[in-house]
Amino acid sequence: MYTSQRQLRQNESPISSPSRSSQPSSGTPSPLSGSPASNHSYGRDMRGMVGIDIPANEAAPERVKSSDTLYFRPKKIYQMEHEHPSRSTLVQLHSKPHPDDFASSYKNANADAGRGGVESGKSCGKQPLHTMGAEYVPDLDFTKLVDDWQKSSDDFYEFRNSATPQVEIKNDSKGNYELWNSPEAILGRHQLRRDSFSQGNSDSMSPEGSLLSRDLYSNVKPIPLPRNSQPIFTPLSNLEAERRSSYTTSSNNNSITQSNKLPFAKLKYSLPIQGTTVPASFDSNVSSLNFLPTTTLSTLSELQLSPNAMVDLIQKLPRNFLNLPYSQRKKVMIEYAPHQDYKALMSLVKKFMLTSSKSNFSLTGFVNNAPATEVTTTNSNNNFQNASRNQSNNGNDNNANARPPQRSRHGSIASQFLSSFSPSMTSIANMNTNSLSGCASGSVRPDDKGMEILGHRLGKIIGFGAWGIIRECFDIETGVGRVIKIVKFKGHAKIKRQVLREVAIWRTLKHNRILPLLDWRLDENYAMYCLTERINEGTLYDLVISWDESKRSKISFAERCKMTIFLILQLLSALKYMHSKKIVHGDIKLENCLLQKGHKKSEWKVILCDFGMSCHFDDKHPYRNDTKDKSINSSKRSRNESGEETSLVKYPTTNFLPDELTNDFDVNEDLKYQFKNRKYDSYTPKKVASSSSYSLKPLNSPSSSSSNLFHKPASQPQPQHRYPFHGRHNTTVFPNLGPEPSKYIGSLPYASPELLKYSDTRRSKSVDLHIYDSPDSSQSEISAASLSSSNSSSTSSTGNASMNTKPGVAKNSPSSSLIDEPCNTSPLGPASDIWALGVMLYTILVGKLPFNHEFEPRLRSLIKSGEFDRISLAQVCKYDKKSTEETMFQGLYDTVIGCLTIDLDKRWSLERIEEVFQNEIKLNESIYDDNDL
Ligand SMILES: Nc1ncnc2c1ncn2[C@@H]1O[C@H](COP(=O)(O)OP(=O)(O)OP(=O)(O)O)[C@@H](O)[C@H]1O
């Protein structure tokens, strides 16, 4: 078999095999010849860099040779190894040949070889020499190699992207909107948010903590959604493995192959085995918005290697391990871990060495200074106890002071490993033995990666909001991945009140289309931690981006309409539930609708999250329009009574629960459930779903086994979230939270006209604009600064106001004592949620916001006028089927118009929307059947 290994090596990222870049080819132009990664380019560049002129008439082979002289090679290697990741990414991108070109050229050549037998490179026929090398490697499946390489290149590209700090352009729009979409505003928000959340937290500021780009309103072309992330099975080259280890972050899809499992890990670690209980984050198809580099913890979990096991391994290594030549390190590693990926392990060990200098932890200091009692209290410190014990028992390490300078600076490799989980062991001891706030004053923060909260180890940041950061986390016992939302308030009483209110409301919401609050903890002086399930497939925002604008829609209009109805019906269910509890969400938008995908689209689930803007509304709320449409309500009642019609009007997903009956989970049941699963079963969401005693009954039994989107089989997977911890660590006392933020605007493009008008009125009467319109922490800081002297009086007056007024009434404003405000009724009620729902519907269908303008006042007036592009909407919803005059999805069109109606008396209710949607399904039955997903 003929191979073009050299070509393959050249076409690999030059970073991965810089020393193999010689090209023994003729001057035949390479498809890559224009690439900066090609050898020709390197040859020219390198000489140019050292001031050597390259004769224009010099033959290409000569140029190539010159690039491979001993003189140039070290410099080239140096360059490649030190290239900035983003530049490398570009090189990788541009140097990559078209897969088809390359693979087909090889395949053709291979076919030729097959016909002609094993001969010299000449048998490649018309294949240019550069694509067909002259090396014969027995038993090498070159096609597979190329395919694997292509996969790894794709993933590596994603890795590079994720390792490259990205500029966040996220307009969560809770802030002041004066220049809400301008670059300055964006930068300003970044700065403020960084100041607010990061405060020197290198993790937050690192690429993996980089802010997320998810701004629909940005002029920047959205990042395309990533493809399904397949694990890479191709082992890395040595150089690549080491290169990656030099990054402070690594990739979700990085070097660790599934075949490279550490056997001893299985014996020692509680992390579950791949495929059943590996945290969902590892194999998830995350959106670009959530696609961030993994942490060390994640890498370990991919290896299914526990910190303990890693420590054990590190303890066995010779003290001078990192100073050994590569071949010896490899030998040692293979000796101690014979059946696993020595490269990955070596990378991991080296990574700890490289990052250890950032740590303020020194095992020496710890062993000598830390009282033993500090680390003997909790199980979670076992790792660290083991490490210190082992260090103490190790004759070589007995006298820490006798260590060579390098060792005393870096500590042992084991200690570096441990310190990668936390910069301070002492702080961890405090963290686990004392209140969380005990850590906040030290150099380490309790919300840092690697810290333990609510029985979970914190991992990477996967989301940023105006209020908090979202970190993945892993159950200490089972390794199951979940998520913790961390809202830091520190000294800001207003933010603290706000998050307390969020938790107070969130904990009461138990519905299978609402993200569950599994547990929470309040660190009085620092932050609120909310444990919840992780939903892996991004948000509806991501989905819409992937569908693109309707002009360039990636899916047919029929499918777009059908999926919109299917998804929004789920959201309706959640909203109806909330409204029935007299709670308005207040921040309905695409980004707050998490998406959990199943194997089939009919299994997709929309989960509503973010209750930071939620508040109660008065039962007699004038804008509670969901009860206004009496005709719809009465028709619904009669329909239910008749029973017959129910089967015609199909519910979108049969595992929906009647809210009032089964959505409230019994806490005792939850605890039993938790006990059962955590004691005897390795916890997996799927297992739980199937074995759960909460088997969710379909609302309407399916009449057939059709897999139609709206005729779902009873055996469909159940929602994965459950309540294993509900309130387990709850010690929070919810004091009188004061007035609800009834006049805050969640996200400006989704804000209803009545909300804006009300806000305008208040703006004109108040100089304290920030307090009204911006619960954003950064704005709060501004407000707090400007009101520092009156802050306490404001707070106390707030408390008084709350005692005298009903929630949802304007004079309950936190700053009511500061202004002479009119006693207007708050416009924030169900109608505002419905308006926002209309904005969402439009955006999903058309692929762009109905109201959008860079200039905030213009945007506000657009919303208040209710002007939006209906033609685009009509094109999507009212297309002609098969060029007939038949109008499709008229009801969907009408619904959007109905939601985006300024007149509150005419704005549609949730019931009406639901009914129309169900009728749409019925009317368009043939489409659903035709396009069954
Ligand atoms: N359980 C989860 N699983 C996966 N991703 C999540 C989860 N919860 C939140 N996210 C991601 O994090 C982002 C921010 O979360 P959330 O909206 O709760 O924070 P926030 O501070 O209230 O943000 P904002 O108010 O600006 O929308 C979400 O848009 C989503 O992309």
The ligand as a MOL file (V3000), in Angstrom:
LIG
                    3D

  0  0  0     0  0            999 V3000
M  V30 BEGIN CTAB
M  V30 COUNTS 31 33 0 0 0
M  V30 BEGIN ATOM
M  V30 1 N -29.0730 24.1950 33.9590 0
M  V30 2 C -28.3580 24.6990 32.9490 0
M  V30 3 N -27.7510 23.8830 32.0970 0
M  V30 4 C -27.0350 24.3970 31.0750 0
M  V30 5 N -26.8840 25.7020 30.8210 0
M  V30 6 C -27.4730 26.5670 31.6410 0
M  V30 7 C -28.2400 26.1140 32.7490 0
M  V30 8 N -28.7140 27.1810 33.3860 0
M  V30 9 C -28.2820 28.2480 32.7240 0
M  V30 10 N -27.5350 27.9030 31.6650 0
M  V30 11 C -26.8880 28.7920 30.7020 0
M  V30 12 O -26.4210 29.9330 31.3800 0
M  V30 13 C -27.0620 31.1040 30.8810 0
M  V30 14 C -27.3170 32.0700 32.0180 0
M  V30 15 O -28.1550 31.4580 32.9740 0
M  V30 16 P -29.2790 32.2830 33.7290 0
M  V30 17 O -30.1640 32.8820 32.6920 0
M  V30 18 O -29.9240 31.4380 34.7520 0
M  V30 19 O -28.3800 33.3840 34.4330 0
M  V30 20 P -28.7510 34.8850 34.6790 0
M  V30 21 O -27.6120 35.4970 35.3870 0
M  V30 22 O -30.0450 34.9830 35.3420 0
M  V30 23 O -28.7960 35.3990 33.1770 0
M  V30 24 P -29.7200 36.4700 32.5210 0
M  V30 25 O -30.5910 37.0340 33.5420 0
M  V30 26 O -28.7680 37.4330 31.9340 0
M  V30 27 O -30.4860 35.7260 31.4500 0
M  V30 28 C -28.3340 30.5920 30.2090 0
M  V30 29 O -28.7570 31.4470 29.1760 0
M  V30 30 C -27.9120 29.2550 29.6820 0
M  V30 31 O -27.2840 29.4110 28.4350 0
M  V30 END ATOM
M  V30 BEGIN BOND
M  V30 1 1 1 2
M  V30 2 1 2 3
M  V30 3 2 2 7
M  V30 4 2 3 4
M  V30 5 1 4 5
M  V30 6 2 5 6
M  V30 7 1 6 7
M  V30 8 1 6 10
M  V30 9 1 7 8
M  V30 10 2 8 9
M  V30 11 1 9 10
M  V30 12 1 10 11
M  V30 13 1 11 12
M  V30 14 1 11 30
M  V30 15 1 12 13
M  V30 16 1 13 14
M  V30 17 1 13 28
M  V30 18 1 14 15
M  V30 19 1 15 16
M  V30 20 2 16 17
M  V30 21 1 16 18
M  V30 22 1 16 19
M  V30 23 1 19 20
M  V30 24 2 20 21
M  V30 25 1 20 22
M  V30 26 1 20 23
M  V30 27 1 23 24
M  V30 28 2 24 25
M  V30 29 1 24 26
M  V30 30 1 24 27
M  V30 31 1 28 29
M  V30 32 1 28 30
M  V30 33 1 30 31
M  V30 END BOND
M  V30 END CTAB
M  END
